[in-house]
Amino acid sequence: MSRLIAVVCLVPALAAAAPVLDRNPSHYTVLGLRRVRLKNFAMEPPGCHVGVNCPQPDPNSPCGQLNAKHARFEGAGQLVGDNVCATEEFFQVFKNRPGTCGPDCSMITDPGPASDCTTPFTGPIIGDLDGDGVASCSADACATDPGDIAAACGVTLPLPACNPARPIEALPGEDCGTDDVVPGNAACDLAAGSYGTIRVRNGARLTFANGMTVACAVKAGKATRLTSLGSALVVLPGSGAVKINNTSDAGSTCGALRFVSERGGISFGRNGDFAVDACTIGGKLKLGHANNLRGRFVGADVVMDFNNDGRCCSPAPPPTTTTTTTTEPATTTTFGSTTTTLGGGSTSSSTTSTTLGGSTTSTTTAGASTTTTTLPHGTFTRTVGFYKTHPTITASILANAGPLVVCGHSLENVEIGDARSALEAMCVAPHGDQRLQLIRQLTAAALSVAAGGAAIDLGPCNAVCVDPAATTSALAACIDTVDDYNQSGDAVAASWGNPGAAEPGPCDVAANTPCTLVALSSCPAP
């Protein structure tokens, strides 16, 4: 009887690819040094990261914990923490300590090697940025190195001193006395320098100049507008704090307005728009409720209430992975090989060109496209924050110009709960829904055009908005371009002159209705 002899060869086989942690702090929309707590937070594509820098020294310590219940991360964003408790939808999750409160494989788009599809990592996230040989956070005591955190926030310690003898008060529709460098424009225009407490009263506007402003505190009331000419850095030494109240509008383009406090807290109210970098080196950062957050937000502890929406300023790069090899028995059959590049996409080329009232240039690379739009200048625009807190002006524009068509819907009034209401279009928390975000920006732009402001062709982005097959990249490009237009003439005098006091109340009410332009049946008056 003959025998069958099986010959088994040992050949290397590729194990599952593991996601690679991105340690660049500029790619984190939210970075907590010791702890982060998110509630119903949504990150719009293309996706940025949220993380906790410090490792957890022991299982009972709150340090190193990241809680993200009912959070949703579209795009390539990473969720990073030594101890993560999170539910809903994420791209990649990095964690070390086991837990039963999620996430699990059903919630992770790009799974890691652990049994729950997460990926282990070595903390802290950020390195020794100040080069003093001290880690940004100790593994055994949760002690942060302020120099590293300051470097991540773009400053060095010690911060310069403020001047308590030089307080500033911005009143609605008024200049701010002898410190105002552009008198007569019904706003406070502040030169770079050292000041005491800067108070921005309800409905007032304050513009920071290019360069560094030192303040003992910044306290802004409801429906305020804080912006900058050029790149403005506002630093608060010691325990100086920043507080910006409800329905306010702060910042403009990415990185233009930055707040950095040493030990004082930074807090936002609700139903606001914040395109800022906000960093507290040793204090608590409170991100508020139902806010639109675009920028970088860093704090020793970062907390928020419900339904905030995040947008990237520095999108995360395409995801990368590492592979390991193991030696496994191989059969005598070769099944072929497949090479997959994660994050690189296909090698096809595409070009996107959208003209929005100015000149447009497009560049094309393999698998990616870039659109640069030069917007017209010299005539006024206003932001979403302005129109939603000035319903009388918004209603007057609609009455004079007739209904405005935004994303295929007719806007005719400023009523609460009405599907034809411009307030309902703007006073909404997008919660990651790019179409809602685009509707907000398109509504403000349409109002500016109808009031005689800067020219812009909104047709292409309205077409993107109504297209159910529009890609996330097309929606994101339109959101950013129309937002840039809304910011471009915000400091130029408008056709109505002095706008009068802001009225945040109607928008606060509209924000709490279920009525949106993407779910008209939810409106009492569809």
C-alpha positions, 0 to 999 in steps of 0.5 A: 500500500502506498502512502500519501505524503503531504509536504507542507511549506512554511511561507510568510503571510500578511496579518491584518493591517493595523491603523497608524495613530496620527500624532500631529496635534494640528489634525485634532479638532478636539484634544483633551490633555487629561479628559474629554467628554462628548455628547451627541457630537458629530464630525463632518467629512473629511474628518479630523481627530478627537483624543485624550493626550494622557495615559490613564495611571490606574483604572479608577482615575478620570485621567486618560478617559474619553467618553463619546456617547452617541458620537458620529465621525464621518471621514477619516477621523480617529478617536484616541484615548487610553480608556475609551467609552463610546457609541455610534459610528467611528472611522478608527478607534485607538484605545488600550484598556478593555471595557464593556461600554463600546465601541465594538466592531459594528461601530468602527469602519476601519477596524484595528487588530483587537477583538473589538476592532480597536487599535492599541497605542503608546501614549501620550499622543503628542511628543516633547514639542518644547525639547526639554526632555520632559514628556507632554504627560507622565504615564504614572501621575497624569502630570502635563508639561505646560511647555509642550501644551503651549507649543501645541497651541502655538505659543511659548511660556511665560505669556506676556502680562495684561494691563488691568488699568486699560479695560475695553467695553464694546457696546452695540452699534458704537465704537469703543472710545479712544482705543478704537482705531476705526471710529464711526463704523458702529463696531469696536476695532481694537489695535494689538496691545495689552488690555485689561478685561475686554467686555463685549456687550449683548449684540456688539461687534469687536474686531481684533487687529492682526498680531497679539492682543493680551487681555486679563479676560474676554467676556462676550454677551449674547448675539455678539460678533468677534472677528479679526483683521488678519491673523489675531492671537489673543492671549490671557495670562494667569487665570484669565478666562474667555466666555462667549455667550449664546447665539454668538459668532466668533472667528472667520476663516481657519486660524485667523482668530486664536484664543490661548489662556494659561490657566483660565477656562474657555467656555461657549454658550449655545446655538453659536458659530465658532471658527476659532482656535481655542486653547487653555493650557491648564484650564477647562474648555467648555464647548457648549450646546448646539454649536458649529465648531470649526477649528482646534479646541484644546484644554486640560479637560474638554467637555460639552453639552449636546448636539455640537457639530465639528468641521475640520480646518486641518483635515486628517491625512489619508489613513495609513496602516502597518502590516506584520508577517507571520509564518503559516502553513501554505497549501500547494494552491496559489490564490494570487495576490492583491495590493490595496493602498488604504487612503490613497483611493483609486488612481483616476483623476478628477477635476472640480471647478465651481465658479461663485461670482469670482475667478476660479482655478482648478488643479488636478492630481491623481485621486484628488482635486483642488479648487481655489476660488477668488471672491469679489471684494469691496461690497458687503456680506454678512454671516449666518450669525448676523442674519439669524440674530437680526430677524427684522432685517432678514424679514425686510430683505425677504419682503423686498426681494421676494422669496429666495430659493435655497437648496430647492426650497422657497424661503419667504418669512422668519416664522417659527416652525415654518418650512419657508422660514429663513430662521429655521434654515439658519437656526439649526444644529447640523449634527454632522449633516453637511446638507443642513450646514450648506443650507445655512451658508446658502441662506445667508449668502442669498440674503446678502445678494438680495440686499445688494451685497457682493455678487456671487453665483449660488447656482452651482452650490444650490445644484450640489445641495439638491443632488441626493447623490452629491459626494461629501467632498462636493458638499464640503467644498461648497460649504467652505466656499460659500462660508468664505463668501459670507465672511469676505465683506462682513466688515463692510458697511451694509445697505441698511446702515446701523442694524440696531440691537441683535435679537437672539430670542427668535433664533433660540426658539427656532433652534429647538424645533424639529423643523429643518429644510431636509425634513419638511414634514417635521415642520408644523407649517410645511 
